[in-house]
Amino acid sequence: MLDHLSLQVADVVRSAAFYDAVLAPLGAQRMLDFGDVIGYGTGRPTFWIGPTETPGTPREVHVGFTAGDRAAVRAFHQAALAAGAESLHEPGLHPEYHPTYYGAFVRDPDGNNVEAVCHAPE
C-alpha cells in the first residue's frame, strides 16, 4: 500500500549514521543522498529522512521494517544498540500480533519507535 515514507529529523547527519547502521542488516542501504535528504531502500529508495521543517513539538512515529529472517531482526537490534539507541523491546516473539511475529523495537535519535520484524516461522 505505501510507496515511500519520509521522516523529518533534527540532525540529518546523526540520523543518517543511525539508519546506515540499522538498515544494513535488513539488506537496505543509502541509495540517494542529496546532502540534507537521504533515501534508503533495497531496489529503490522507499524510506527517506530530511530536516525538520515545521514548527512545534514533533510527535513520535512508529516505523516497522521487514526483516528476511529472525537473525536479521537480532542483527538490527545489535546494530541499533551499538549506534546508541535505547532498546524498547528485545528481539522476541509477540504472539499478541500473530504466532510467528518476531520483532525488536528501538528508539531512534529523534525518539521514534523503530522496529524490525520477521513474520516467518523459524
N, C-alpha and C positions, 0 to 999 in steps of 0.2 A: 504494500500500500504506500509506504513512504518512498520517495525518490532520493531525498537527501535531508540532512538535518544540520543546522548551524547553531553553535553556542557562542554567546558573547562572553569574553573573558577579560579579566582585569589586566593580565600581563601575558601577552601572546608568547613571548619567548619562554617564560616559565611553563605555561600550559602546553606549548609545543613539545618541550622536553619530556613532560609527563606523558602526553599521548604518544610520542615516538616510542617511549619505553613500554607502555602497557598494551598498545595495539600490535606491536611486533609479534608477541606470542600467539596472537589470533590470526596472523597472516596478513595483516593490513600494514600499510606504510604511507608515509607522506608522499602524495602524488603531485600536488601543485602547491607552490609556495610563492605568494605574492608579497612576502615580507610581513604584512600585517594581517593577512588572511591565508590560512593554510587548509588544504583539503586532503583527507585521508581516505583510503579505500583499498580494495583488492584488485578490481578490474577498472574501476573509475572512482573518482572521489565522491563519497556519499556522506561523509562526516566532515564538517568544517568548523574551524574556530576562527574568531576575529575579535577585534577590540570592542569593548563595551561602548555603545554609542547613545544609550538612553539614560536619562537621569533617574534617581531613585534607588531604592534598595533592590538588588536582584533577588529573585526567588529561586529556590532550589529546583533543579531539573533532575529527572531520573533518566539515564540513558543505559540501555542494555545492548551489549554487543554479542553477536553469535560466536560461539567457540566450537571448533570442529570436534573436540573431544574433551573429556574431563581433565586430561593432562594440560591442555591449553588454558582451562579455567584456573588451574593451580599456578601455571606459569604467569598468567595475567596478574594474579594476586601477589605473587612473589615480586614481580616487576614493579607493581604499584607500591608495595611496602618499601622496596629499595629506592623508589623515587620520592619517598617521604609521605606517602598517602596514609591516611587513617583507615584502618580496616573496620568496616561496618558489619560484615558477616564473612567469616572464614569460608573457604570452599567447602561445599557440602550439599546434600540433598535438601530440597524444600518440597516435601510431598504435599504441602497445602496447595501448591500450584498444580502439580501432577506427579505421579510416582517416580519419574526419571528426571525431574527438573534439578539440575546440578549447577549451582551458581556461586559466585563470590562477588561481594559488594565492597566498594571503597569510596572514599571522599576525594574528589579531585582538588586541585589548588584553589578553585573558586567555590568549594563547598558543595558541588554537585554529587549526587549519588550515581556512581558509575559501576556497572555490572558486566561481568562476562558470564554467559550461560550456555550450557550444553543440554539439549533435550533428549539426546540419545542414551540408551542404557549402556552400562559399562561393558 
